[in-house]
């Protein structure tokens, strides 16, 4: 009982934080996620086991890397939500005049009971929000992820590929090395600017 109450409190705090932090998540989306969590229930000890599905550590990186990572996270959510929709039972027409509640019914946040179709509708809504964000703000990252995935399909045992890769290596090695140098030069420039500001404070 205590664990359940703790889970509810943690969930409520999480929803509040999401609303306060820039208000990027619409209230409707918050409510929909809350309703879906009533359907996809797991014990609190499993939800708060210290092993998140998506690691928090990489999100502390540089903005460029963070955007690429978030593009991949959104793509994964799109696939995950699509799978969850596929796993829902096929809707069956209710017998005329019957007041029986379907087996797929779930309890919504207001104490009302929603059918499996409610779950389908809410999942579709969340999927649409993820797709919109990914389409309008992460197109460049999507292209980069596509190129990264293509690297996995290079035929390592193909003689033609091996020879062409060796031929292209000097150019790519030069570019990779220069990118690191550019990064270090920018860092040193920022440090010099910071020292200059400290040495000559504004009046």
SULQUI-V867983 format. One record per residue. N is the residue number from 1. OMEGA is omega in radians with two decimals (* if undefined). Layout:
# SULQUI-V867983
[[N | OMEGA] [N | OMEGA]]
This chain:
# SULQUI-V867983
[[1 | 3.13] [2 | -3.13] [3 | 3.13] [4 | 3.12] [5 | 3.13] [6 | -3.14] [7 | 3.13] [8 | 3.13] [9 | -3.13] [10 | 3.13] [11 | -3.13] [12 | 3.11] [13 | 3.14] [14 | 3.13] [15 | 3.13] [16 | 3.14] [17 | -3.14] [18 | 3.14] [19 | -3.08] [20 | -3.02] [21 | 3.06] [22 | 3.13] [23 | 3.12] [24 | -3.13] [25 | 3.14] [26 | 3.11] [27 | 3.14] [28 | 3.14] [29 | 3.08] [30 | -3.12] [31 | -3.13] [32 | 3.11] [33 | 3.13] [34 | 3.12] [35 | -3.12] [36 | 3.11] [37 | 3.05] [38 | 3.12] [39 | -3.13] [40 | -3.06] [41 | 2.97] [42 | 3.14] [43 | 3.12] [44 | -3.11] [45 | 3.09] [46 | -3.13] [47 | -3.08] [48 | -3.11] [49 | 3.12] [50 | -3.13] [51 | -3.13] [52 | 3.09] [53 | 3.11] [54 | -3.07] [55 | 3.10] [56 | -3.02] [57 | -3.08] [58 | -3.09] [59 | 3.13] [60 | -3.08] [61 | 3.14] [62 | -3.05] [63 | -3.12] [64 | 3.14] [65 | -3.13] [66 | -3.13] [67 | 3.09] [68 | 3.14] [69 | -3.12] [70 | 3.04] [71 | 3.09] [72 | 3.11] [73 | 3.14] [74 | 3.10] [75 | 3.13] [76 | 3.09] [77 | 3.13] [78 | 3.11] [79 | -3.12] [80 | 3.14] [81 | 3.08] [82 | 3.10] [83 | 3.12] [84 | 3.08] [85 | 3.13] [86 | -3.08] [87 | 3.12] [88 | 3.13] [89 | 3.10] [90 | -3.10] [91 | 3.11] [92 | -3.14] [93 | -3.12] [94 | -3.13] [95 | -3.10] [96 | 3.11] [97 | -3.12] [98 | 3.10] [99 | -3.09] [100 | 3.13] [101 | -3.14] [102 | -3.11] [103 | -3.09] [104 | -3.08] [105 | 3.11] [106 | 3.11] [107 | 3.14] [108 | -3.03] [109 | -3.10] [110 | -3.12] [111 | 3.12] [112 | -3.12] [113 | 3.12] [114 | -3.13] [115 | 3.08] [116 | 3.09] [117 | 3.06] [118 | 3.12] [119 | 3.13] [120 | -3.14] [121 | -3.10] [122 | 3.08] [123 | 3.13] [124 | 3.12] [125 | 3.14] [126 | 3.12] [127 | 3.13] [128 | 3.12] [129 | 3.12] [130 | -3.13] [131 | 3.13] [132 | 3.14] [133 | -3.12] [134 | -3.09] [135 | -3.00] [136 | -3.04] [137 | -3.06] [138 | 3.13] [139 | -3.14] [140 | 3.13] [141 | 3.10] [142 | 3.11] [143 | 3.14] [144 | 3.12] [145 | 3.11] [146 | 3.13] [147 | 3.11] [148 | 3.13] [149 | -3.13] [150 | 3.13] [151 | -3.12] [152 | -3.04] [153 | 3.07] [154 | -3.09] [155 | -3.06] [156 | -3.07] [157 | -3.12] [158 | -3.07] [159 | 3.13] [160 | 3.13] [161 | -3.13] [162 | -3.11] [163 | -3.14] [164 | 3.13] [165 | 3.09] [166 | -3.13] [167 | -3.09] [168 | -3.05] [169 | -3.12] [170 | -3.14] [171 | -3.10] [172 | 3.10] [173 | 3.12] [174 | -3.13] [175 | 3.13] [176 | 3.14] [177 | -3.11] [178 | 3.11] [179 | 3.11] [180 | 3.13] [181 | 3.11] [182 | 3.12] [183 | -3.12] [184 | 3.12] [185 | 3.11] [186 | 3.13] [187 | 3.13] [188 | 3.11] [189 | 3.11] [190 | 3.12] [191 | 3.12] [192 | 3.11] [193 | 3.12] [194 | 3.12] [195 | -3.12] [196 | 3.13] [197 | 3.13] [198 | -3.12] [199 | -3.13] [200 | -3.14] [201 | 3.13] [202 | -3.09] [203 | *]]
